[in-house]
Amino acid sequence: MSFEANGKTIETTASGFLVNIEDWDESVATVMADNESLKLTDEHWALINYLRDEFINNGGNQPNTRKMVKAMEKQLPDQKIDSKYLYVLFPGDPSKQGGRISGLPESRRKGGY
């Protein structure tokens, strides 16, 4: 599968994850979010940037929802952050949909909180 962003063809897996992490930039994320009927806000970008930082700078770490909640509590201290809030941002699952829009590979974790 593929889609167009900035005049480039971006290849994805059958489940919509980027084949090449280097293809990602903010415009690619915006196109991916638009395709999933999401309008990215500052809160979305905070989680996207956190997920990318964890993956790229922490040995491929893809945090679970509980770890995302803890990290977002620090980044967005004026918001009440819980798993429900993350699912409002990314209703298709914060780690799956959030990771996909962040340009990360599909998580191989077994799930769980």
KOLMAR-97573 format. One line per field, with one value per residue: residue in three letters; residue number from 1; y, x, z of N, C-alpha, C, CB in turn. Coordinates in steps of 0.05 Angstrom, whole numbers, plus 5000, padded with zeros to 4 digits. Glycine has a CB too. Layout:
<pts>
res (ALA_...);
n (NUM_...);
n.north (Y_...);
n.east (X_...);
n.up (Z_...);
ca.north (Y_...);
ca.east (X_...);
ca.up (Z_...);
c.north (Y_...);
c.east (X_...);
c.up (Z_...);
cb.north (Y_...);
cb.east (X_...);
cb.up (Z_...);
</pts>
This chain:
<pts>
res (MET_SER_PHE_GLU_ALA_ASN_GLY_LYS_THR_ILE_GLU_THR_THR_ALA_SER_GLY_PHE_LEU_VAL_ASN_ILE_GLU_ASP_TRP_ASP_GLU_SER_VAL_ALA_THR_VAL_MET_ALA_ASP_ASN_GLU_SER_LEU_LYS_LEU_THR_ASP_GLU_HIS_TRP_ALA_LEU_ILE_ASN_TYR_LEU_ARG_ASP_GLU_PHE_ILE_ASN_ASN_GLY_GLY_ASN_GLN_PRO_ASN_THR_ARG_LYS_MET_VAL_LYS_ALA_MET_GLU_LYS_GLN_LEU_PRO_ASP_GLN_LYS_ILE_ASP_SER_LYS_TYR_LEU_TYR_VAL_LEU_PHE_PRO_GLY_ASP_PRO_SER_LYS_GLN_GLY_GLY_ARG_ILE_SER_GLY_LEU_PRO_GLU_SER_ARG_ARG_LYS_GLY_GLY_TYR);
n (1_2_3_4_5_6_7_8_9_10_11_12_13_14_15_16_17_18_19_20_21_22_23_24_25_26_27_28_29_30_31_32_33_34_35_36_37_38_39_40_41_42_43_44_45_46_47_48_49_50_51_52_53_54_55_56_57_58_59_60_61_62_63_64_65_66_67_68_69_70_71_72_73_74_75_76_77_78_79_80_81_82_83_84_85_86_87_88_89_90_91_92_93_94_95_96_97_98_99_100_101_102_103_104_105_106_107_108_109_110_111_112_113);
n.north (4977_5047_5120_5189_5244_5308_5306_5259_5188_5147_5088_5037_4985_4929_4939_4994_5018_5054_5032_5049_5082_5130_5158_5189_5251_5313_5328_5280_5253_5285_5276_5221_5222_5253_5215_5181_5208_5245_5306_5336_5360_5403_5369_5318_5321_5324_5272_5243_5262_5244_5188_5179_5197_5160_5113_5123_5143_5109_5055_5029_5027_5018_5045_5022_5036_5053_5074_5114_5148_5165_5193_5233_5260_5288_5321_5350_5382_5412_5385_5333_5272_5208_5139_5139_5192_5189_5153_5185_5221_5186_5145_5095_5065_5085_5066_5036_5065_5115_5104_5088_5136_5165_5145_5099_5030_4973_4952_4897_4880_4842_4868_4893_4931);
n.east (5017_5006_5013_5007_5049_5073_5087_5114_5115_5094_5109_5072_5057_5010_4978_4981_5027_5089_5136_5189_5220_5248_5219_5183_5156_5129_5089_5076_5055_5010_4980_4971_4940_4896_4876_4855_4815_4829_4846_4904_4925_4960_4965_4962_5010_5047_5044_5058_5111_5135_5130_5161_5211_5221_5225_5266_5309_5314_5328_5290_5244_5176_5128_5078_5007_5002_5053_5054_5014_5038_5083_5058_5031_5072_5088_5042_5021_4976_4932_4884_4908_4895_4884_4837_4836_4879_4857_4817_4847_4873_4833_4836_4870_4921_4976_4978_4951_4972_5027_5030_5017_5059_5099_5126_5149_5104_5081_5105_5090_5050_5006_4960_4954);
n.up (5000_4992_4997_4979_4997_5002_4948_4944_4941_4992_5021_5053_5101_5099_5142_5148_5170_5164_5116_5114_5164_5157_5120_5146_5165_5192_5156_5131_5175_5183_5136_5143_5190_5172_5136_5172_5195_5235_5267_5280_5342_5390_5434_5410_5380_5422_5444_5398_5389_5436_5431_5385_5403_5445_5415_5377_5407_5450_5444_5409_5439_5452_5485_5531_5545_5599_5611_5574_5594_5643_5622_5592_5632_5655_5612_5599_5645_5660_5643_5655_5653_5632_5614_5585_5565_5529_5492_5472_5443_5406_5382_5357_5387_5429_5427_5380_5336_5348_5345_5291_5264_5282_5252_5265_5269_5267_5330_5367_5415_5462_5480_5529_5590);
ca.north (5000_5072_5144_5212_5266_5326_5298_5233_5164_5136_5060_5027_4957_4924_4951_5023_5028_5060_5012_5061_5103_5155_5172_5205_5279_5322_5329_5252_5248_5300_5261_5196_5229_5260_5190_5167_5228_5259_5332_5336_5383_5403_5345_5296_5324_5317_5243_5234_5267_5226_5161_5179_5200_5135_5092_5129_5148_5090_5028_5017_5024_5026_5043_5015_5058_5063_5090_5139_5165_5177_5212_5256_5276_5307_5340_5366_5382_5425_5367_5308_5251_5180_5123_5149_5216_5180_5141_5207_5231_5165_5125_5070_5054_5104_5055_5027_5087_5136_5094_5088_5164_5173_5134_5077_5003_4961_4941_4868_4873_4826_4884_4896_4958);
ca.east (5000_5021_4998_5023_5053_5093_5096_5128_5099_5103_5101_5063_5050_4982_4964_4984_5052_5110_5157_5214_5217_5260_5200_5166_5159_5103_5069_5068_5037_4985_4965_4962_4919_4873_4864_4841_4795_4839_4858_4925_4927_4985_4965_4970_5039_5062_5046_5074_5139_5144_5132_5184_5235_5225_5233_5291_5331_5314_5332_5267_5223_5149_5115_5049_4990_5008_5077_5047_5000_5058_5099_5041_5025_5094_5089_5018_5013_4950_4911_4881_4916_4891_4882_4813_4844_4895_4839_4803_4866_4877_4812_4844_4890_4944_5001_4977_4945_4992_5052_5028_5018_5086_5118_5141_5140_5082_5090_5104_5081_5026_4983_4957_4955);
ca.up (5000_4992_4995_4971_5015_4992_4921_4946_4946_5017_5022_5079_5103_5096_5165_5147_5182_5144_5110_5120_5184_5147_5103_5163_5174_5202_5134_5128_5198_5179_5116_5155_5209_5155_5125_5194_5204_5259_5264_5300_5360_5405_5451_5392_5374_5446_5445_5374_5393_5457_5419_5367_5420_5459_5396_5364_5427_5473_5435_5397_5460_5445_5511_5534_5552_5626_5609_5559_5613_5661_5607_5584_5656_5659_5590_5599_5673_5663_5633_5670_5634_5639_5589_5571_5551_5506_5473_5459_5423_5386_5388_5347_5406_5429_5419_5352_5319_5354_5334_5262_5255_5290_5233_5277_5260_5283_5356_5369_5442_5463_5489_5558_5601);
c.north (5025_5096_5166_5233_5282_5317_5272_5211_5151_5107_5052_4997_4954_4937_4981_5034_5033_5037_5023_5084_5130_5170_5191_5233_5289_5323_5300_5245_5261_5285_5235_5201_5237_5235_5175_5186_5241_5285_5334_5362_5383_5379_5320_5297_5318_5287_5232_5238_5250_5198_5159_5180_5173_5114_5098_5131_5129_5061_5014_5013_5034_5023_5035_5039_5070_5082_5116_5158_5179_5198_5237_5273_5296_5328_5359_5368_5396_5408_5343_5285_5224_5165_5132_5173_5208_5168_5162_5218_5211_5142_5097_5056_5073_5091_5046_5050_5110_5128_5095_5117_5176_5162_5111_5050_4992_4947_4911_4860_4857_4842_4886_4925_4963);
c.east (5018_5002_5018_5025_5077_5104_5112_5109_5111_5091_5094_5058_5020_4966_4969_5009_5072_5129_5184_5210_5228_5241_5183_5175_5131_5082_5059_5048_5010_4968_4954_4938_4893_4860_4849_4821_4803_4851_4878_4926_4954_4987_4973_5000_5056_5066_5063_5104_5151_5149_5157_5210_5241_5236_5261_5314_5331_5312_5307_5244_5197_5132_5086_5033_4996_5033_5072_5032_5019_5074_5083_5033_5047_5095_5065_5007_4985_4926_4909_4886_4910_4888_4858_4820_4860_4878_4821_4821_4869_4857_4818_4866_4915_4970_5000_4973_4965_5019_5052_5031_5046_5107_5134_5132_5118_5094_5086_5096_5055_5002_4983_4960_4983);
c.up (5000_4992_4987_4993_5004_4965_4921_4951_4971_5018_5051_5078_5099_5119_5168_5160_5160_5141_5119_5139_5175_5129_5119_5166_5182_5181_5129_5151_5194_5158_5128_5174_5193_5144_5147_5208_5231_5251_5287_5315_5373_5423_5434_5387_5398_5448_5422_5379_5416_5446_5401_5383_5434_5439_5386_5384_5450_5463_5423_5417_5449_5470_5510_5543_5580_5625_5594_5577_5631_5646_5600_5608_5661_5637_5590_5627_5678_5654_5653_5650_5646_5612_5572_5554_5526_5484_5459_5437_5399_5391_5377_5363_5406_5420_5390_5333_5323_5342_5304_5252_5262_5271_5243_5266_5278_5308_5356_5398_5441_5473_5519_5566_5611);
cb.north (5000_5073_5151_5224_5256_5328_5319_5234_5144_5153_5041_5041_4945_4895_4937_5034_5007_5086_5004_5071_5095_5149_5152_5192_5298_5350_5341_5233_5258_5328_5255_5182_5253_5278_5173_5156_5215_5241_5356_5329_5384_5429_5341_5297_5352_5328_5230_5249_5297_5225_5153_5202_5222_5125_5091_5156_5176_5097_5012_4991_5039_5009_5070_4990_5049_5040_5075_5131_5148_5155_5200_5246_5257_5291_5325_5353_5396_5451_5356_5306_5253_5176_5093_5155_5234_5161_5120_5230_5236_5155_5134_5073_5025_5114_5032_5006_5098_5140_5066_5076_5180_5165_5155_5077_4984_4940_4954_4856_4899_4803_4873_4879_4962);
cb.east (4981_5040_4984_5011_5059_5116_5112_5150_5099_5093_5124_5037_5059_4977_4972_4961_5063_5125_5156_5228_5230_5285_5182_5164_5172_5106_5080_5092_5050_4990_4984_4985_4927_4882_4887_4861_4768_4861_4837_4952_4904_4986_4938_4955_5045_5048_5018_5065_5143_5123_5107_5183_5232_5199_5213_5288_5328_5290_5341_5274_5231_5137_5118_5046_4961_5013_5100_5029_4979_5077_5110_5016_5022_5121_5090_4997_5033_4950_4917_4851_4946_4865_4880_4790_4861_4917_4822_4795_4893_4906_4786_4853_4898_4947_5009_4954_4916_4994_5058_5001_4996_5092_5136_5137_5164_5066_5075_5130_5078_5030_4957_4977_4935);
cb.up (5024_4968_5022_4945_5044_5011_4909_4968_4922_5041_5012_5088_5131_5094_5191_5159_5202_5152_5080_5094_5210_5132_5089_5190_5151_5214_5109_5128_5224_5170_5091_5171_5227_5132_5114_5215_5207_5273_5264_5288_5381_5422_5464_5365_5365_5472_5445_5349_5401_5480_5404_5347_5440_5471_5373_5349_5437_5491_5457_5385_5485_5421_5525_5553_5551_5645_5596_5535_5630_5672_5582_5570_5681_5658_5564_5579_5689_5648_5605_5683_5626_5657_5596_5590_5569_5515_5486_5479_5436_5387_5377_5318_5400_5457_5436_5349_5324_5384_5343_5253_5268_5318_5224_5308_5260_5266_5379_5362_5459_5480_5479_5572_5624);
</pts>
